[in-house]
Amino acid sequence: MVQHLSPPLDLSFAALSDATRRGVIDQLGRADASITSLADKFQMTLTGMKKHVQVLERAGLVVTQKVGRVRTCRLGRSGLRAEAEWIEAHRKLFEARFDALDEIISEMKLEESDESAS
């Protein structure tokens, strides 16, 4: 299988493919939180939330710090910069292709109207 994304992007997009992990990112955008409070908020086991946080950590989207018995999570420093740049580049590509398609359709409609007028 051909790999099109770089490994860091693979990790980020895989991490963001899960609704719970996207919810964790949203929550941490409001305030840092312990894994326990995240587990409570998302009504899941502590073990389940730890696994979600580990996936986000591997992708660099979340950073954790353990103080005593509490592991606190906060957003990573990358801020989805590389992911946003990749998406923006591809959004521009899609827009250019759709603009070209719109132009072709307009030309076809113009030709149709010219033929029906003759």
Buried (B, 14 or more C-beta within 10 A) or exposed (E): EEEEEEEBBEBBBBBBEEEBBBBBBEBBEEEBBBBBBBBEEBEBEEEEBBBBBEBBBBBBBBBBEEEEEEBBBBBBEBEBEBBEEBEEEEEEEEEEEEEEEEEEEEEEEEEEEEEEEE
